[in-house]
Amino acid sequence: MPTNGMKILIADANEVVRRQLFLSLRKGHAVHEATGRDEALALLGHVVPDVVLLDPFDGNEGEERPALAAVQKLLDHPSAPPILIFSRNDSKEVAARLMQMGVLDVLRKPVEAEELRILLRRVARLRDMGAPKADLKPGPAAGQMVADGDGIAVHMPAPAPGRERPEPMVPRRSG
């Protein structure tokens, strides 16, 4: 399914990353740029994107508290779109916390173009179906197997004692 016509907000403090994403996504999309998490929040008052591509760390991967607070502000915004996090922060705990908060996915920089296209197709598909914004946020319940049109299956195992949300087990394609 094409993702044409999407409104995408790219928020990253790194100008080179923003420009690369802008150039790769601009064909067929309305792409807006923000120089970081604070500008992204300010832009939500003027632009209502279908998805936000956000590096919440603004170049400070060790600064988890302000990054998480900024993501929560974006998620709490009345017109909050789905948020895809991309960052150099490789903490599984931070990624799990972001998913618990309600972001659509957490990607490690550099972002693979094909992975981003798949996620954008998923957002477009749900948008075109008229899915409420809540349906665009983390989804499968524990024990469910979900397969999307791109052939990706995600199994959400039952949570371990003391854990709120298990990590998904995503089978990798070989070859």
BAFI-915647 format. One record per atom (N, C-alpha, C): residue number from 0; residue in three letters; atom name; x, z, y. Coordinates in pm, 1 decimal, padded with zeros to 6 digits. Each point is the difference from the previous one (the first is absolute). Layout:
BEGIN
NUM, ALA, CA, X, Z, Y
...
END
This chain:
BEGIN
0, MET, N, 00084.8, 00000.0, -00117.3
0, MET, CA, -00084.8, 00000.0, 00117.3
0, MET, C, 00089.3, 00000.0, 00123.5
1, PRO, N, -00028.7, -00084.7, 00096.5
1, PRO, CA, 00085.2, -00005.8, 00118.2
1, PRO, C, -00016.8, 00123.8, 00085.9
2, THR, N, 00105.3, 00030.0, 00073.2
2, THR, CA, -00006.0, 00113.7, 00091.7
2, THR, C, -00009.6, -00048.9, 00143.3
3, ASN, N, -00035.3, -00127.4, 00019.0
3, ASN, CA, -00007.8, -00055.5, 00134.6
3, ASN, C, -00097.5, 00079.0, 00084.9
4, GLY, N, 00033.3, 00007.8, 00126.0
4, GLY, CA, -00089.4, 00064.8, 00093.5
4, GLY, C, 00013.9, 00149.9, 00009.1
5, MET, N, 00098.0, 00057.3, -00065.9
5, MET, CA, 00016.7, 00144.4, 00007.5
5, MET, C, 00061.7, 00038.9, 00132.7
6, LYS, N, -00042.5, 00115.9, 00048.5
6, LYS, CA, 00062.3, 00060.8, 00117.4
6, LYS, C, 00095.6, 00106.4, -00052.4
7, ILE, N, 00128.7, -00017.4, 00025.9
7, ILE, CA, 00103.4, 00087.0, -00055.3
7, ILE, C, 00076.0, 00065.2, 00114.4
8, LEU, N, 00016.9, 00130.9, -00007.5
8, LEU, CA, 00080.9, 00073.5, 00095.9
8, LEU, C, 00127.0, 00045.2, -00070.2
9, ILE, N, 00114.8, -00045.6, 00050.9
9, ILE, CA, 00130.5, 00038.8, -00053.2
9, ILE, C, 00056.9, 00106.4, 00092.9
10, ALA, N, 00031.1, 00117.5, -00053.7
10, ALA, CA, 00056.4, 00108.0, 00081.7
10, ALA, C, 00130.4, 00046.1, -00062.7
11, ASP, N, 00109.0, -00032.7, 00068.4
11, ASP, CA, 00132.3, 00037.3, -00047.5
11, ASP, C, 00092.3, 00010.7, 00120.3
12, ALA, N, 00080.7, 00104.0, 00004.7
12, ALA, CA, 00094.1, 00018.6, 00110.6
12, ALA, C, 00114.0, -00102.2, -00004.1
13, ASN, N, 00023.1, -00059.9, -00116.7
13, ASN, CA, 00107.5, -00096.7, -00016.2
13, ASN, C, -00050.9, -00139.0, 00038.8
14, GLU, N, 00052.0, -00052.5, 00110.1
14, GLU, CA, -00046.1, -00129.3, 00050.9
14, GLU, C, 00025.7, -00113.6, -00098.7
15, VAL, N, 00110.8, 00004.1, -00070.6
15, VAL, CA, 00032.8, -00106.0, -00096.1
15, VAL, C, -00104.5, -00002.9, -00112.1
16, VAL, N, -00036.5, 00114.6, -00051.2
16, VAL, CA, -00101.5, 00006.7, -00106.1
16, VAL, C, -00134.2, -00050.9, 00052.7
17, ARG, N, -00038.5, 00045.7, 00119.1
17, ARG, CA, -00126.2, -00045.5, 00059.9
17, ARG, C, -00002.7, -00150.6, 00013.5
18, ARG, N, 00108.2, -00057.9, 00050.5
18, ARG, CA, 00004.2, -00145.2, 00020.7
18, ARG, C, -00006.5, -00074.6, -00132.7
19, GLN, N, 00072.3, 00048.9, -00101.4
19, GLN, CA, -00003.4, -00066.0, -00131.3
19, GLN, C, -00142.1, 00001.5, -00056.8
20, LEU, N, -00065.7, 00115.3, 00007.3
20, LEU, CA, -00137.7, 00008.3, -00049.4
20, LEU, C, -00092.3, -00087.9, 00083.4
21, PHE, N, 00016.1, 00003.7, 00130.9
21, PHE, CA, -00082.3, -00082.7, 00088.9
21, PHE, C, 00013.6, -00146.9, -00036.5
22, LEU, N, 00123.7, -00046.6, -00012.8
22, LEU, CA, 00023.3, -00141.2, -00029.5
22, LEU, C, -00054.5, -00039.8, -00137.1
23, SER, N, 00007.0, 00090.3, -00096.4
23, SER, CA, -00048.8, -00033.9, -00133.8
23, SER, C, -00153.0, 00008.2, -00010.8
24, LEU, N, -00064.0, 00072.8, 00089.8
24, LEU, CA, -00145.4, 00020.7, -00010.3
24, LEU, C, -00081.5, -00074.4, 00105.5
25, ARG, N, 00063.3, -00053.1, 00102.1
25, ARG, CA, -00074.6, -00053.7, 00114.0
25, ARG, C, -00084.6, -00122.1, -00032.7
26, LYS, N, 00040.7, -00078.2, -00098.9
26, LYS, CA, -00076.0, -00120.5, -00033.1
26, LYS, C, -00133.5, 00039.7, -00062.8
27, GLY, N, -00107.1, -00028.1, 00070.9
27, GLY, CA, -00133.4, 00028.9, -00051.1
27, GLY, C, -00049.7, 00140.9, 00027.1
28, HIS, N, 00079.8, 00082.4, 00064.7
28, HIS, CA, -00039.8, 00137.5, 00027.5
28, HIS, C, 00015.3, 00029.8, 00148.9
29, ALA, N, -00075.4, 00096.3, 00046.4
29, ALA, CA, 00021.2, 00054.7, 00134.1
29, ALA, C, 00089.4, 00121.2, -00019.6
30, VAL, N, 00125.6, -00011.5, 00039.2
30, VAL, CA, 00096.5, 00106.8, -00024.5
30, VAL, C, 00035.7, 00067.7, 00131.8
31, HIS, N, -00013.1, 00131.2, 00001.5
31, HIS, CA, 00034.7, 00080.6, 00116.7
31, HIS, C, 00118.1, 00088.3, -00038.4
32, GLU, N, 00080.2, 00033.2, 00099.5
32, GLU, CA, 00118.5, 00082.3, -00024.9
32, GLU, C, -00006.7, 00127.6, 00081.9
33, ALA, N, 00051.5, 00107.8, -00058.4
33, ALA, CA, 00016.7, 00127.2, 00069.6
33, ALA, C, 00142.2, 00046.7, -00027.4
34, THR, N, 00061.2, 00063.5, 00099.0
34, THR, CA, 00138.8, 00042.9, -00013.5
34, THR, C, 00014.3, 00131.7, -00076.0
35, GLY, N, -00107.2, 00048.7, -00055.3
35, GLY, CA, 00006.4, 00122.8, -00079.0
35, GLY, C, -00137.2, 00060.0, -00019.1
36, ARG, N, -00001.8, 00116.9, -00059.8
36, ARG, CA, -00125.2, 00066.0, -00037.6
36, ARG, C, -00086.0, 00036.9, 00120.7
37, ASP, N, 00061.4, 00046.0, 00109.5
37, ASP, CA, -00078.9, 00039.0, 00117.0
37, ASP, C, -00066.3, -00119.8, 00065.6
38, GLU, N, 00073.6, -00109.3, 00011.4
38, GLU, CA, -00058.4, -00121.6, 00057.6
38, GLU, C, -00109.0, -00056.2, -00090.9
39, ALA, N, 00018.1, 00012.4, -00129.9
39, ALA, CA, -00104.1, -00046.2, -00093.7
39, ALA, C, -00130.5, 00075.5, 00023.8
40, LEU, N, 00009.1, 00129.5, 00016.6
40, LEU, CA, -00119.0, 00080.7, 00025.7
40, LEU, C, -00064.9, -00041.9, 00131.7
41, ALA, N, 00080.3, -00022.8, 00103.4
41, ALA, CA, -00053.9, -00042.8, 00129.7
41, ALA, C, -00068.2, -00136.3, -00011.3
42, LEU, N, 00057.5, -00090.3, -00079.6
42, LEU, CA, -00057.6, -00133.9, -00015.0
42, LEU, C, -00133.8, 00001.2, -00073.1
43, LEU, N, -00023.1, 00099.5, -00084.9
43, LEU, CA, -00127.0, 00004.4, -00073.0
43, LEU, C, -00119.2, 00013.4, 00093.9
44, GLY, N, 00023.2, 00041.1, 00122.6
44, GLY, CA, -00107.8, 00003.7, 00097.7
44, GLY, C, -00036.7, -00137.4, 00053.6
45, HIS, N, 00088.1, -00098.7, -00019.6
45, HIS, CA, -00019.8, -00134.7, 00054.4
45, HIS, C, -00009.1, -00107.5, -00107.5
46, VAL, N, 00065.4, 00022.3, -00111.1
46, VAL, CA, 00005.4, -00096.6, -00108.8
46, VAL, C, -00056.8, 00067.5, -00124.5
47, VAL, N, -00086.3, -00069.8, -00071.8
47, VAL, CA, -00053.3, 00054.8, -00124.3
47, VAL, C, 00051.5, -00087.2, -00114.7
48, PRO, N, 00117.3, 00034.5, -00053.2
48, PRO, CA, 00058.9, -00082.3, -00105.8
48, PRO, C, -00069.4, 00022.6, -00134.5
49, ASP, N, 00019.7, -00097.7, -00089.0
49, ASP, CA, -00047.8, 00014.5, -00137.6
49, ASP, C, 00093.2, 00088.9, -00080.0
50, VAL, N, 00127.0, 00005.9, 00041.9
50, VAL, CA, 00099.3, 00079.5, -00070.1
50, VAL, C, 00114.5, 00032.8, 00096.5
51, VAL, N, 00061.4, 00116.2, -00020.3
51, VAL, CA, 00117.9, 00039.1, 00076.6
51, VAL, C, 00118.0, 00007.4, -00095.7
52, LEU, N, 00109.0, -00068.2, 00033.8
52, LEU, CA, 00126.2, 00011.2, -00072.2
52, LEU, C, 00085.9, 00094.4, 00083.2
53, LEU, N, 00029.6, 00117.2, -00052.3
53, LEU, CA, 00058.5, 00106.4, 00080.7
53, LEU, C, 00122.2, 00063.1, -00063.8
54, ASP, N, 00105.9, 00011.9, 00079.7
54, ASP, CA, 00110.6, 00087.6, -00036.2
54, ASP, C, -00017.6, 00123.8, 00087.3
55, PRO, N, -00052.1, 00108.0, -00055.7
55, PRO, CA, -00032.6, 00117.4, 00081.5
55, PRO, C, 00121.5, 00081.7, 00041.6
56, PHE, N, 00117.1, -00032.1, -00054.5
56, PHE, CA, 00118.5, 00081.0, 00026.3
56, PHE, C, 00073.5, -00040.7, 00127.0
57, ASP, N, -00035.3, -00114.4, 00058.5
57, ASP, CA, 00063.0, -00046.2, 00123.6
57, ASP, C, 00152.3, 00006.5, -00006.5
58, GLY, N, 00056.1, -00035.1, -00116.4
58, GLY, CA, 00145.0, -00002.7, -00015.7
58, GLY, C, 00062.4, 00133.6, -00036.4
59, ASN, N, -00078.4, 00106.1, -00010.3
59, ASN, CA, 00049.4, 00133.7, -00033.8
59, ASN, C, -00057.4, 00043.3, -00134.7
60, GLU, N, 00055.3, -00054.9, -00107.4
60, GLU, CA, -00055.6, 00024.0, -00133.7
60, GLU, C, -00004.0, 00147.7, -00039.4
61, GLY, N, 00082.5, 00083.1, 00059.4
61, GLY, CA, -00001.3, 00142.5, -00032.8
61, GLY, C, -00107.8, 00077.9, 00073.8
62, GLU, N, -00064.2, -00061.7, 00096.2
62, GLU, CA, -00101.0, 00066.2, 00083.1
62, GLU, C, -00138.1, -00016.2, -00062.7
63, GLU, N, -00026.2, 00073.9, -00106.5
63, GLU, CA, -00125.5, -00018.1, -00073.2
63, GLU, C, -00121.0, 00056.2, 00072.3
64, ARG, N, 00012.9, 00116.4, 00060.9
64, ARG, CA, -00116.3, 00065.1, 00062.5
64, ARG, C, -00063.2, -00087.1, 00109.4
65, PRO, N, 00078.3, -00052.7, 00098.1
65, PRO, CA, -00064.0, -00084.7, 00101.6
65, PRO, C, -00056.5, -00129.9, -00058.3
66, ALA, N, 00065.3, -00052.8, -00101.3
66, ALA, CA, -00049.6, -00122.9, -00063.2
66, ALA, C, -00134.9, 00024.1, -00065.6
67, LEU, N, -00011.6, 00108.1, -00076.1
67, LEU, CA, -00126.2, 00031.7, -00066.4
67, LEU, C, -00109.5, 00031.1, 00101.6
68, ALA, N, 00034.1, 00068.7, 00106.6
68, ALA, CA, -00098.0, 00032.0, 00104.3
68, ALA, C, -00051.0, -00128.4, 00066.2
69, ALA, N, 00090.1, -00095.1, 00024.2
69, ALA, CA, -00040.1, -00126.6, 00061.6
69, ALA, C, -00092.2, -00079.1, -00091.8
70, VAL, N, 00031.5, -00001.8, -00128.5
70, VAL, CA, -00085.9, -00069.9, -00096.0
70, VAL, C, -00138.2, 00064.8, -00002.1
71, GLN, N, -00004.2, 00131.2, 00002.0
71, GLN, CA, -00130.3, 00068.8, -00000.9
71, GLN, C, -00081.1, -00035.5, 00124.5
72, LYS, N, 00065.8, -00009.4, 00116.4
72, LYS, CA, -00070.3, -00039.6, 00122.7
72, LYS, C, -00057.8, -00140.6, -00013.9
73, LEU, N, 00078.1, -00091.4, -00058.0
73, LEU, CA, -00049.5, -00136.4, -00020.2
73, LEU, C, -00118.7, -00001.2, -00096.1
74, LEU, N, 00009.9, 00076.8, -00108.2
74, LEU, CA, -00109.3, 00005.1, -00097.2
74, LEU, C, -00125.4, 00063.7, 00058.4
75, ASP, N, 00017.4, 00092.4, 00093.4
75, ASP, CA, -00113.8, 00068.7, 00061.7
75, ASP, C, -00065.1, -00081.1, 00111.8
76, HIS, N, 00065.0, -00107.5, 00042.6
76, HIS, CA, -00053.3, -00082.0, 00109.0
76, HIS, C, -00133.9, -00059.7, -00042.8
77, PRO, N, -00099.7, -00005.0, 00090.0
77, PRO, CA, -00132.3, -00052.9, -00036.7
77, PRO, C, 00002.6, -00141.8, -00056.5
78, SER, N, 00092.4, -00084.0, 00043.6
78, SER, CA, 00005.6, -00136.5, -00053.0
78, SER, C, 00119.3, -00017.8, -00093.5
79, ALA, N, 00036.1, 00105.2, -00071.5
79, ALA, CA, 00118.5, -00003.7, -00086.8
79, ALA, C, -00012.2, -00107.7, -00107.3
80, PRO, N, 00090.4, -00096.4, 00002.6
80, PRO, CA, 00003.8, -00100.6, -00107.0
80, PRO, C, 00083.9, 00052.2, -00116.1
81, PRO, N, 00004.9, -00072.7, -00110.4
81, PRO, CA, 00092.7, 00036.2, -00107.4
81, PRO, C, 00143.3, -00003.3, 00052.2
82, ILE, N, 00082.0, 00089.8, -00050.3
82, ILE, CA, 00138.5, 00009.4, 00044.6
82, ILE, C, 00092.1, -00021.3, -00118.5
83, LEU, N, 00094.6, -00092.3, 00017.6
83, LEU, CA, 00106.9, -00022.2, -00096.9
83, LEU, C, 00126.8, 00056.9, 00061.6
84, ILE, N, 00060.9, 00096.7, -00067.1
84, ILE, CA, 00122.5, 00061.0, 00048.9
84, ILE, C, 00119.3, -00076.5, -00058.0
85, PHE, N, 00097.3, -00029.3, 00082.6
85, PHE, CA, 00125.8, -00055.4, -00048.3
85, PHE, C, 00111.2, 00074.8, 00070.7
86, SER, N, 00098.8, 00046.0, -00078.1
86, SER, CA, 00102.5, 00086.8, 00055.0
86, SER, C, 00123.6, -00001.0, -00088.4
87, ARG, N, 00108.9, 00048.1, 00054.3
87, ARG, CA, 00121.7, 00020.4, -00077.9
87, ARG, C, 00001.4, 00138.4, -00063.6
88, ASN, N, -00093.1, 00085.0, 00036.8
88, ASN, CA, -00011.6, 00132.8, -00059.9
88, ASN, C, -00036.4, -00018.0, -00146.5
89, ASP, N, 00081.0, 00054.4, -00090.1
89, ASP, CA, -00024.9, -00020.7, -00143.0
89, ASP, C, -00049.2, 00126.6, -00070.2
90, SER, N, -00052.6, 00094.1, 00075.5
90, SER, CA, -00051.4, 00123.4, -00058.1
90, SER, C, -00133.1, -00024.6, -00070.8
91, LYS, N, -00003.2, 00028.1, -00129.8
91, LYS, CA, -00124.3, -00015.2, -00075.4
91, LYS, C, -00104.0, 00100.4, 00046.7
92, GLU, N, 00046.7, 00117.1, 00044.5
92, GLU, CA, -00092.6, 00102.2, 00048.7
92, GLU, C, -00069.6, -00047.4, 00127.4
93, VAL, N, 00075.7, -00062.9, 00090.4
93, VAL, CA, -00059.0, -00051.2, 00123.6
93, VAL, C, -00096.4, -00113.6, -00032.1
94, ALA, N, 00038.4, -00088.8, -00090.4
94, ALA, CA, -00088.5, -00110.4, -00039.3
94, ALA, C, -00129.4, 00054.4, -00060.2
95, ALA, N, 00010.2, 00099.9, -00086.6
95, ALA, CA, -00119.8, 00059.0, -00060.0
95, ALA, C, -00087.9, 00064.2, 00106.9
96, ARG, N, 00062.0, 00068.0, 00094.6
96, ARG, CA, -00076.4, 00064.3, 00108.2
96, ARG, C, -00072.2, -00105.2, 00083.7
97, LEU, N, 00067.7, -00110.2, 00032.3
97, LEU, CA, -00062.3, -00107.2, 00077.2
97, LEU, C, -00119.3, -00059.5, -00074.6
98, MET, N, 00014.8, -00018.1, -00130.7
98, MET, CA, -00111.1, -00052.2, -00079.7
98, MET, C, -00115.9, 00099.7, -00001.9
99, GLN, N, 00030.3, 00128.0, -00011.6
99, GLN, CA, -00104.2, 00102.4, 00003.4
99, GLN, C, -00072.7, -00000.3, 00133.9
100, MET, N, 00072.7, -00027.6, 00105.9
100, MET, CA, -00059.1, -00002.3, 00133.0
100, MET, C, -00097.8, -00116.1, 00016.3
101, GLY, N, 00023.9, -00109.6, -00072.0
101, GLY, CA, -00092.9, -00111.6, 00006.9
101, GLY, C, 00059.0, -00134.7, 00033.0
102, VAL, N, 00134.5, -00013.5, 00001.7
102, VAL, CA, 00056.1, -00132.9, 00024.3
102, VAL, C, -00023.8, -00087.6, -00123.1
103, LEU, N, -00005.4, -00129.0, 00022.2
103, LEU, CA, -00028.5, -00093.7, -00108.7
103, LEU, C, 00115.2, -00010.0, -00098.5
104, ASP, N, 00123.1, -00004.5, 00051.9
104, ASP, CA, 00116.6, -00009.0, -00087.5
104, ASP, C, 00123.8, 00037.7, 00079.2
105, VAL, N, 00107.1, 00031.8, -00072.1
105, VAL, CA, 00128.7, 00034.0, 00059.8
105, VAL, C, 00104.0, -00093.5, -00060.5
106, LEU, N, 00066.2, -00077.1, 00085.8
106, LEU, CA, 00098.8, -00098.1, -00043.4
106, LEU, C, 00137.1, 00040.6, 00052.6
107, ARG, N, 00101.6, -00031.9, -00077.0
107, ARG, CA, 00137.9, 00030.5, 00039.3
107, ARG, C, 00059.6, -00121.9, 00068.1
108, LYS, N, 00064.1, 00020.6, 00114.4
108, LYS, CA, 00069.3, -00108.6, 00069.4
108, LYS, C, 00125.6, -00035.7, -00077.4
109, PRO, N, 00038.1, -00125.5, -00002.8
109, PRO, CA, -00071.6, -00112.9, 00056.5
109, PRO, C, -00121.6, -00035.1, -00085.7
110, VAL, N, -00106.1, -00042.2, 00066.3
110, VAL, CA, -00125.7, -00031.2, -00067.8
110, VAL, C, 00010.8, -00137.1, -00065.8
111, GLU, N, -00037.6, -00005.8, -00126.3
111, GLU, CA, -00003.7, -00127.4, -00072.8
111, GLU, C, -00117.6, -00082.7, 00052.7
112, ALA, N, 00024.5, -00124.1, 00037.5
112, ALA, CA, -00103.5, -00085.3, 00057.3
112, ALA, C, -00119.0, -00015.6, -00094.1
113, GLU, N, 00025.7, -00018.5, -00128.9
113, GLU, CA, -00109.5, -00019.4, -00095.8
113, GLU, C, -00084.1, 00126.6, -00013.2
114, GLU, N, 00064.1, 00114.7, -00002.5
114, GLU, CA, -00073.3, 00126.7, -00008.2
114, GLU, C, -00090.4, 00017.0, 00122.4
115, LEU, N, 00050.9, -00032.9, 00116.7
115, LEU, CA, -00079.0, 00010.3, 00121.9
115, LEU, C, -00116.7, -00098.2, -00002.8
116, ARG, N, 00022.2, -00122.0, -00046.2
116, ARG, CA, -00108.6, -00098.4, -00010.1
116, ARG, C, -00109.9, 00049.1, -00093.4
117, ILE, N, 00037.6, 00059.4, -00111.5
117, ILE, CA, -00099.3, 00051.7, -00094.6
117, ILE, C, -00084.0, 00108.7, 00065.3
118, LEU, N, 00065.7, 00092.1, 00068.4
118, LEU, CA, -00073.7, 00108.2, 00066.3
118, LEU, C, -00090.4, -00053.3, 00110.8
119, LEU, N, 00048.0, -00096.4, 00076.0
119, LEU, CA, -00083.2, -00058.6, 00105.8
119, LEU, C, -00119.5, -00074.6, -00057.7
120, ARG, N, 00018.2, -00067.1, -00113.0
120, ARG, CA, -00114.1, -00066.2, -00066.7
120, ARG, C, -00103.7, 00102.9, -00043.3
121, ARG, N, 00047.1, 00113.8, -00048.5
121, ARG, CA, -00091.6, 00106.5, -00041.3
121, ARG, C, -00080.2, 00051.9, 00119.7
122, VAL, N, 00067.1, 00022.2, 00111.9
122, VAL, CA, -00069.2, 00046.7, 00120.9
122, VAL, C, -00100.7, -00104.5, 00046.2
123, ALA, N, 00040.3, -00128.2, 00000.4
123, ALA, CA, -00089.5, -00107.4, 00042.9
123, ALA, C, -00121.0, -00010.9, -00091.8
124, ARG, N, 00023.4, 00013.1, -00129.5
124, ARG, CA, -00109.4, -00009.2, -00096.6
124, ARG, C, -00102.3, 00110.6, 00024.3
125, LEU, N, 00046.6, 00120.3, 00020.3
125, LEU, CA, -00090.7, 00112.1, 00024.9
125, LEU, C, -00069.4, -00015.3, 00135.0
126, ARG, N, 00074.1, -00046.3, 00099.5
126, ARG, CA, -00059.4, -00023.8, 00131.8
126, ARG, C, -00109.7, -00104.8, -00009.6
127, ASP, N, 00026.6, -00109.7, -00070.3
127, ASP, CA, -00095.9, -00108.5, -00011.8
127, ASP, C, -00123.3, 00039.7, -00080.5
128, MET, N, 00016.5, 00096.9, -00087.4
128, MET, CA, -00114.1, 00051.4, -00077.1
128, MET, C, -00082.4, 00097.9, 00083.4
129, GLY, N, 00051.0, 00033.5, 00118.0
129, GLY, CA, -00071.3, 00095.3, 00084.4
129, GLY, C, 00016.2, 00142.9, -00046.4
130, ALA, N, 00109.0, 00026.3, -00070.8
130, ALA, CA, 00022.9, 00135.0, -00052.1
130, ALA, C, 00018.5, 00097.3, 00115.0
131, PRO, N, -00061.4, 00117.0, -00010.6
131, PRO, CA, 00024.2, 00101.8, 00102.0
131, PRO, C, 00147.7, 00037.5, 00001.2
132, LYS, N, 00047.4, 00047.1, 00114.4
132, LYS, CA, 00141.3, 00033.7, 00012.7
132, LYS, C, 00044.5, 00101.1, -00103.8
133, ALA, N, -00087.8, 00087.6, -00041.2
133, ALA, CA, 00037.6, 00099.0, -00101.4
133, ALA, C, 00038.3, -00068.5, -00130.2
134, ASP, N, -00061.4, -00116.8, -00029.4
134, ASP, CA, 00032.5, -00071.4, -00123.3
134, ASP, C, 00134.4, -00070.3, 00008.2
135, LEU, N, 00055.4, -00012.4, 00120.2
135, LEU, CA, 00128.3, -00065.2, 00016.1
135, LEU, C, 00114.4, 00098.4, -00013.6
136, LYS, N, -00032.5, 00125.1, -00018.2
136, LYS, CA, 00101.4, 00103.5, -00012.3
136, LYS, C, 00016.7, 00034.1, -00147.5
137, PRO, N, 00094.7, 00084.8, -00037.6
137, PRO, CA, 00031.2, 00023.5, -00139.4
137, PRO, C, -00123.4, 00019.8, -00084.0
138, GLY, N, 00008.2, -00059.2, -00118.1
138, GLY, CA, -00119.8, -00015.1, -00070.9
138, GLY, C, -00017.8, 00056.1, -00135.7
139, PRO, N, 00067.0, -00048.9, -00102.5
139, PRO, CA, -00045.6, 00030.7, -00134.2
139, PRO, C, 00006.1, 00148.7, -00030.0
140, ALA, N, -00102.9, 00044.5, -00067.2
140, ALA, CA, -00003.5, 00140.6, -00041.0
140, ALA, C, 00089.2, 00019.0, -00121.4
141, ALA, N, 00031.7, 00123.0, -00027.5
141, ALA, CA, 00085.8, 00031.2, -00113.8
141, ALA, C, -00060.0, -00056.3, -00127.8
142, GLY, N, 00085.6, -00061.8, -00080.4
142, GLY, CA, -00043.3, -00052.7, -00128.5
142, GLY, C, -00054.1, -00140.8, 00005.8
143, GLN, N, -00013.6, -00060.3, 00118.7
143, GLN, CA, -00054.3, -00134.5, 00011.0
143, GLN, C, 00110.8, -00103.9, -00002.8
144, MET, N, -00031.0, -00116.3, -00053.2
144, MET, CA, 00089.2, -00115.0, 00003.7
144, MET, C, -00063.0, -00099.3, 00095.6
145, VAL, N, 00076.0, -00047.4, 00095.3
145, VAL, CA, -00050.9, -00092.9, 00099.1
145, VAL, C, 00086.5, -00124.3, -00004.3
146, ALA, N, -00063.3, -00116.3, -00007.9
146, ALA, CA, 00074.1, -00126.1, 00005.1
146, ALA, C, -00057.4, -00080.8, 00114.5
147, ASP, N, 00086.8, -00049.2, 00088.6
147, ASP, CA, -00050.5, -00081.1, 00109.2
147, ASP, C, 00016.3, -00147.5, -00035.3
148, GLY, N, -00044.1, -00088.2, 00088.9
148, GLY, CA, 00006.0, -00142.9, -00024.1
148, GLY, C, 00140.4, -00054.9, -00006.5
149, ASP, N, 00098.0, 00079.9, 00037.6
149, ASP, CA, 00138.2, -00045.1, -00004.0
149, ASP, C, 00067.3, 00037.6, -00131.4
150, GLY, N, -00077.2, 00057.7, -00093.9
150, GLY, CA, 00054.5, 00032.4, -00130.5
150, GLY, C, 00081.4, 00127.3, -00003.7
151, ILE, N, -00017.5, 00086.3, 00097.2
151, ILE, CA, 00073.9, 00125.6, 00000.5
151, ILE, C, -00092.0, 00109.8, -00050.8
152, ALA, N, 00045.3, 00069.3, -00101.2
152, ALA, CA, -00078.9, 00109.6, -00056.1
152, ALA, C, 00065.7, 00131.6, 00037.5
153, VAL, N, -00081.2, 00093.9, 00040.3
153, VAL, CA, 00050.0, 00132.0, 00037.0
153, VAL, C, -00079.3, 00102.0, -00079.2
154, HIS, N, 00068.3, 00085.5, -00070.7
154, HIS, CA, -00064.9, 00106.1, -00076.5
154, HIS, C, 00024.2, 00131.7, 00070.1
155, MET, N, -00108.2, 00070.3, 00029.2
155, MET, CA, 00011.3, 00130.4, 00064.0
155, MET, C, -00022.1, 00105.6, -00108.1
156, PRO, N, 00107.9, 00059.3, -00052.4
156, PRO, CA, -00015.3, 00100.6, -00103.7
156, PRO, C, -00064.7, 00126.3, 00055.5
157, ALA, N, -00052.6, 00079.6, -00088.3
157, ALA, CA, -00058.4, 00127.2, 00042.1
157, ALA, C, 00109.2, 00083.5, 00066.0
158, PRO, N, -00036.8, 00074.9, 00104.3
158, PRO, CA, 00101.9, 00077.5, 00069.9
158, PRO, C, 00057.5, 00111.3, -00085.4
159, ALA, N, 00128.1, 00023.6, 00018.6
159, ALA, CA, 00066.3, 00110.9, -00067.5
159, ALA, C, -00048.1, 00130.1, 00064.5
160, PRO, N, 00002.8, 00108.6, -00072.4
160, PRO, CA, -00043.3, 00126.6, 00058.6
160, PRO, C, 00078.5, 00030.4, 00128.7
161, GLY, N, -00074.0, 00034.7, 00104.8
161, GLY, CA, 00062.2, 00034.1, 00126.1
161, GLY, C, 00027.3, -00118.4, 00091.1
162, ARG, N, -00030.8, -00121.5, -00045.2
162, ARG, CA, 00021.9, -00119.1, 00082.6
162, ARG, C, -00134.3, -00053.7, 00043.7
163, GLU, N, -00008.9, -00038.3, 00128.0
163, GLU, CA, -00125.4, -00052.2, 00052.0
163, GLU, C, -00023.2, -00145.2, -00039.7
164, ARG, N, 00104.9, -00083.2, 00007.2
164, ARG, CA, -00014.6, -00142.7, -00029.1
164, ARG, C, 00121.9, -00047.1, -00077.0
165, PRO, N, -00020.0, -00058.4, -00116.2
165, PRO, CA, 00113.1, -00049.6, -00077.2
165, PRO, C, 00058.4, -00125.3, 00062.0
166, GLU, N, 00124.4, -00027.3, -00035.1
166, GLU, CA, 00062.0, -00124.7, 00042.8
166, GLU, C, -00051.4, -00111.7, -00090.9
167, PRO, N, -00034.4, -00117.5, 00056.1
167, PRO, CA, -00045.8, -00108.4, -00084.1
167, PRO, C, 00112.0, -00054.5, -00086.4
168, MET, N, -00037.4, -00046.9, -00116.9
168, MET, CA, 00096.6, -00064.9, -00087.6
168, MET, C, -00027.5, -00148.8, 00009.8
169, VAL, N, 00088.1, -00074.6, 00059.4
169, VAL, CA, -00021.2, -00142.5, 00024.4
169, VAL, C, 00089.1, -00079.6, -00093.2
170, PRO, N, -00059.9, -00073.8, -00093.4
170, PRO, CA, 00082.0, -00082.0, -00087.4
170, PRO, C, 00065.6, -00112.7, 00078.6
171, ARG, N, 00123.9, -00026.5, -00027.6
171, ARG, CA, 00075.3, -00106.3, 00067.2
171, ARG, C, -00007.7, -00126.8, -00084.5
172, ARG, N, -00012.6, -00110.8, 00068.6
172, ARG, CA, 00002.6, -00128.2, -00070.5
172, ARG, C, 00143.7, -00033.4, -00034.2
173, SER, N, 00020.5, -00054.1, -00117.1
173, SER, CA, 00136.6, -00039.4, -00037.0
173, SER, C, 00018.9, -00147.2, 00035.5
174, GLY, N, 00125.0, -00033.6, 00026.7
174, GLY, CA, 00033.8, -00139.0, 00023.7
174, GLY, C, 00011.1, -00032.4, 00137.0
END
